Amino acid sequence: MANKVKSYKQKRLTTNIIVHVFLAILAIVWLVPIFWVILTSFRAEPGSYVSSFFPKSYTINNYIRLFTETNVLNFPRMFMNTLIIAIFSCVISCFFVLSVAYCMSRLRFKIRKTYMNIAMILGLFPGFMAMIAVYYILKVVGLSEGAMIRVALILVYSASSGLGFYIAKGFFDTIPKALDEAAYIDGATKWQVFTKITIPLSKPIIVYTVLTAFLAPWLDFIFAKVICRASSQYYTVAIGLWNMLDVRYIDQWYTRFAAGAVCVSIPIAILFVYMQKFYADGMSGAVKG
């Protein structure tokens, strides 16, 4: 018996070592490119080709020039364009997703299953398949020129977000319906139940929805490039970083491209760190309940 227990412990130890080594290798594979981009953002040598992994000298001029030299590529303007679009798209998308998910979870109506099936089928196709059609629709209604380009991008990123309700619906299904029924008995409306009971109990899924809704416009390149076209004053950071790697600018802007990539990641990191505490509070509240 003792030999069997010892053999089991040895197998378990060996398995744990293999798993941890594998995870460590994956972590290195993920972290090395990020580490290299950060080092490159502080590299003093110009150009895109270097002979060593580590820079020979370091400087912060890449960040300074990224935000001060705006005559060719105006990164501060691109950053603000993207931030405005991402914030508005995030708010609208979260409202759509949570509202549709609540309706699908709690309400019962004739075309409910039909709508859910249609949403699932449409979700199988990538959004950029409708890119050309969406652009011509925006052009017809006058949203493809001038300052309306920002409005067009906000509409593109948030209009169909309600189709992505399945994950939020699955979370709402775990909330006991007895809470809703008790609130209805006390005279609450469906809107009051949604805002004062369901939403406070759904912090984890709200965090997930906010992060995904913010990341989509923040990182998108295809729709932004098609809608903005040559209107450089309305470019987003994705288009700006892509232009920095153009053959005309790559020698001068490559290290600034790395600095821009680091700057683009900062709002995402701040949002994740800020929202993480709400996720933890929501999970602890769910366990206590």
Residue pairs with C-beta under 8 A, 6 or more apart in sequence:
36 53
37 258
37 261
37 262
38 258
38 262
39 53
39 54
39 55
40 55
40 254
40 255
40 258
41 62
41 63
41 255
41 258
41 259
41 261
41 262
42 55
42 58
42 59
42 60
42 62
43 50
43 55
43 57
43 58
43 59
43 62
43 255
43 258
44 55
44 56
44 57
44 58
44 59
44 61
45 55
45 56
45 57
45 255
46 251
46 252
46 254
46 255
47 251
47 254
48 250
48 251
48 254
62 255
62 256
62 258
62 259
63 259
63 263
65 256
66 75
66 256
66 259
66 260
66 263
67 75
67 76
70 76
70 77
72 249
73 240
73 243
73 244
73 249
73 253
74 232
74 233
74 235
74 240
75 237
75 240
75 256
75 260
75 263
77 233
77 235
78 235
78 236
78 237
78 239
78 240
79 237
79 263
79 264
81 150
81 234
81 235
81 236
82 217
82 218
82 236
82 237
82 238
83 267
84 150
85 150
85 153
85 154
85 157
85 217
85 236
86 214
86 217
86 218
86 267
87 214
88 154
88 158
89 153
89 154
89 157
89 158
89 213
89 214
89 216
89 217
90 210
90 213
90 214
90 217
92 154
92 158
92 161
93 157
93 158
93 161
93 209
93 213
93 216
94 206
94 209
94 210
94 213
96 158
96 161
96 162
97 161
97 162
97 164
97 165
97 168
97 209
97 213
98 168
98 199
98 202
98 205
98 206
98 209
99 162
99 194
100 162
100 163
100 165
101 165
101 166
101 167
101 168
101 169
101 171
101 172
102 168
102 172
102 194
102 198
104 112
104 115
104 116
104 165
104 169
105 169
105 172
105 173
106 172
106 177
106 180
106 190
106 198
107 190
119 163
119 165
119 166
120 166
122 163
123 163
123 164
123 166
127 160
127 223
128 222
128 223
131 222
131 223
131 226
132 226
134 156
134 223
135 144
135 226
135 227
138 144
138 152
138 155
138 156
138 227
142 148
143 149
143 151
143 152
143 155
144 152
144 227
145 231
146 231
147 234
149 227
149 228
149 231
149 234
150 234
152 227
153 217
153 223
153 224
153 227
153 228
153 236
154 217
156 223
156 227
157 216
157 217
157 220
157 223
158 213
161 213
164 212
167 205
167 208
168 202
168 205
168 208
168 209
171 202
171 204
171 205
172 198
172 202
172 205
175 198
175 201
175 202
179 193
179 197
179 201
180 193
180 197
180 198
183 192
183 193
183 196
183 197
184 193
188 196
188 197
199 206
201 282
201 285
201 286
201 289
202 282
203 278
203 279
203 281
203 282
203 283
203 285
204 279
204 282
204 283
204 286
206 278
206 282
207 275
207 276
207 278
207 279
207 282
210 271
210 275
211 271
211 272
211 275
214 268
214 271
215 268
217 236
218 237
218 264
218 267
218 268
219 238
220 236
220 238
221 236
221 238
221 239
221 242
224 235
224 236
224 238
224 239
225 238
225 239
225 242
228 234
228 235
228 236
228 239
235 243
237 260
237 264
240 260
241 257
241 260
241 261
241 264
243 249
244 250
244 253
244 254
244 256
244 257
244 260
245 253
245 254
245 257
250 257
